Amino acid sequence: MRPLGMVNGEIVDINANVVPMEDRGHQFGDGAYEVTRVYNGRCFALKEHMDRMYRSLRELRIPITYTFDELAEFHERLIKESGITEGGIYLQITRGVAPRAHNFPDTVVPRLTMSIRPVGTGAALTAVRENGAKIIFVPDERWLRCDIKSLNLLGNVLGKQKAKEAGCFEAVMIRDGFVTEGTSSNMFIVRDGVLWTHPANNLILKGVTRTFIVEKIAPELGIPVIEKAFTPEFAKGAAEAFLSGTTTEVAPVIAIDDAPVSDGRVGPITRKIQKAYIAMIDAECSR
Ligand SMILES: Cc1ncc(COP(=O)(O)O)c(C=O)c1O
């Protein structure tokens, strides 16, 4: 089992020096990415992730040069060659390599890099999913196209570091007095039996996990959902709260800014949603 890299479909050593100096991803963050989880040697929700990748590329006006079948084959080859059965595959496409100038180059070909590593199975993450996470609220300092999964992640990076320094699992961001999302997750709360989450507009990334919860899991469990922004105070008064994400899966939130959410224990609705999500993974990835 070994982490591996890939450039334009060719396998490379994970530590190979493969980024040209004038790759626009390197110089401008001019590109988009996806992260897909591998369970039991199979990709989970690959189609949903690649569809979002195509959307990000269209929004950034980066030409689409790989079909879904090609991208699926690259994912499968990375799994096979690496021998990694429980992991994560990172995929990024940049606008390409050209002399540095802000406007789009006239002739440039998008550049694909990928990597596979074991992720998501560590003891810390497992404990968070089981026992719940502490989070902090921080200002949302990002740009206004958070719906694009672009390489520009400085707001997210600085927020996550604040969480780490506060001894918390995640920083959840506040813009104009409303909760948007976590630095690498979407946020949900439960009040009076209703599940609340921020609408999927330009201010958040429409998480694949979020979509499964809103469109499939909650309806099947008979849990009403409202996609409406809420304030940090409203969240602090919630009966339950949780985060969703590809690596995070469904992680209960038991404290916000050092104060317990409700009685500080994982709530029953969160647990039901968590179980239903794991069942979806098992259904797609078990042999
Ligand atoms: C800012 C942000 N929001 C939400 C998510 C969750 O998205 P998904 O469920 O597709 O992993 C991510 C995932 O990395 C993210 O970076």
The ligand as an ORCA input file, in Angstrom:
! r2SCAN-3c Opt
* xyz 0 1
  C     -16.049     24.719      2.075
  C     -16.628     23.352      2.022
  N     -17.927     23.190      2.298
  C     -18.509     21.973      2.276
  C     -17.769     20.828      1.996
  C     -18.441     19.490      1.999
  O     -18.609     19.028      0.661
  P     -18.675     17.483      0.316
  O     -19.807     16.912      1.103
  O     -18.954     17.452     -1.141
  O     -17.364     16.900      0.679
  C     -16.408     20.951      1.677
  C     -15.626     19.752      1.366
  O     -14.452     19.773      1.259
  C     -15.826     22.237      1.691
  O     -14.532     22.414      1.405
*
